[in-house]
Structures are given as structure tokens and as C-alpha cells.
Amino acid sequence: MKISTILADKGSDVVTVAPDHSVKDLLALLSHHKIGALVVSVDGNAIIGIVSERDIVWALAHSESIINEPVSNIMSTEVFVASIDSKIDELMDAMTSQRIRHIPITSDSGELLGIVSIGDLVKARLDELETERAALMEYITNGG
């Protein structure tokens, strides 16, 4: 299954945050949207970073004053991105090896098209396995 299928089901809306917004603003956005990461972007399209719950926890462990500092101080600037034609298994492997939980999806020109989380990928893979199981049961029950 390709990522385009997941985005078709879940939607392509991506919540972004500007690099000069405070970490406090970031926390409000994460809480309001009930998500675990935000793409950092000035215009909502070009990716300059990503910031996750893990980034916030690490930053707070080092300085409680980070809450009033800009998102740019805690964001990851090396962002692993994938194309809409990527396959679930490829991204699951990348998430495991890179130890990340969110991957922005971009066009060939770098335009932000969506974002997927490990939860999105696991759900899609389980749905895929359930479909295969049902097909096998039908084949076994009805003799092909």
C-alpha cells in the first residue's frame, strides 16, 4: 500500500508552526489538535524543521525556561521526508532505523502534502493484513 492511500483516508491537512512562535504556543497547538509533532514552516508549505513531543521533553529536561523561547531553538532541522508514492513498509523501516515517529510527505518539488505517524502506518498495515486474512478465509471456506 502506498502513502497516497493513507492520506486519502486521513486527509492531507498538516498543522504547522512558525519557527519564531514560542514553545508555549507549540504546546497549545499540539494539545488542541491532539497530535504528537508539528512541521516547522514559515509559509505552511516549505519545511524548515519538525518538532515532536520528544524534542520538547528533552528541551524541558535541560531548561524549564525553554517554554518562552522560540520553536527554532528545539526543532530538528534534519527532516526525513517521503514521497506520496512511498510504500508503508519502506516508511516503517525508516522510522525504526531513524528512531522517528512522524514523516512529512512532500511532492517532488518539496511541497508539503501531508504527514504520517507510526500509528497511521500500523493501522494501515493491520487493515491490509485483515483484508488478506478475509480473502484467505473466503478461499479456504469456498474452495477457491
DAZI-V667585 format. One record per helix or strand. SS is the DSSP state (hx for helix, st for strand). FROM is the first residue (numbers start at 1). LEN is the number of residues. If there is no record, write none. Layout:
# DAZI-V667585
ss=SS from=FROM len=LEN
ss=SS from=FROM len=LEN
This chain:
# DAZI-V667585
ss=st from=2 len=1
ss=hx from=3 len=8
ss=st from=16 len=2
ss=st from=22 len=1
ss=hx from=23 len=11
ss=st from=37 len=4
ss=st from=49 len=4
ss=hx from=53 len=10
ss=hx from=64 len=5
ss=st from=70 len=1
ss=hx from=71 len=3
ss=st from=76 len=1
ss=st from=81 len=3
ss=st from=87 len=1
ss=hx from=88 len=11
ss=st from=102 len=5
ss=st from=112 len=6
ss=hx from=118 len=25
